[in-house]
Amino acid sequence: IPHAVPQRYYPDIRDTVDEVLPLPTTEDTCNSEDGAAVCWQSGCFAECSYQVGSAFLLLSAICMGADTFGRLLASIGFPAITTFILFGILCGPFFLGLMQKSDNLKLEWINQMALGFIGLTAGGKLHVSDLKLNLVGLLWVLFGTVTFAYLFSIVSTMLLGPFFMAFMAPLDFNSRVAVALLMACLAVARSPSSAIAIIEELHAKGPFTTVVLTVTVFVDVVVVLFWL
């Protein structure tokens, strides 16, 4: 007889479903860490805008502080780009913790916009006439930079990698080669943003500036080809 069976043998089916498939909460659906556009598409426009806006205001305050200290230290000859980097490290999640990793994820769209801006700025500073005057030197510097860094990184990773990267110790030879090639691609890459920042700050012009900026830009092109 059903009513004679103790209630514990008939658990509520709703409790079982909630344990197996918990319903999403507002924090799960309205999370701008997955991207502002994705968050807005989930129907949480106000909540997502608040999360992104608060992170952006915090970043703006930190940038204003970095700019202030950069201008003060620039008067004594200290590069502003170095001040910006140190200020970012200091305010990041590993020191003072003013900016957390979650804030960085909410502002990922700034990185995407900045990459395009850096590329356009770097390309706008390269003049064909200057490249023709220093073409041979540019090619030699580019060849030497890529070749030396690539080969040195592969050899050092193969020989010293198992001592400094524990995950390489149990790998076979082919897997170690794959890791070494990946590390070599990262070692060859350069930062056009740093070069552009220094050139803009010092208003540098001339053959050396052209060589540095050109090699920095074309090295990144080579790195993309290596990845392919």
Secondary structure, 3 states (H helix, E strand, C coil): CHHHCCHHHCCCHHHHHHHHCCCCCHHHHCCHHHCHHHHHHCCCHHHHHHHHHHHHHHHHHHHHHHHHHHHHHHCCCCCHHHHHHHHHHHHCCCCCCCCCHHHHHHCHHHHHHHHHHHHHHHHHCCCHHHHHHCHHHHHHHHHHHHHHHHHHHHHHHHHHHHHHCHHHCCCCHHHHHHHHHHHHHHHHCCCHHHHHHHHHHHCCCCHHHHHHHHHHHHHHHHHHHHHC
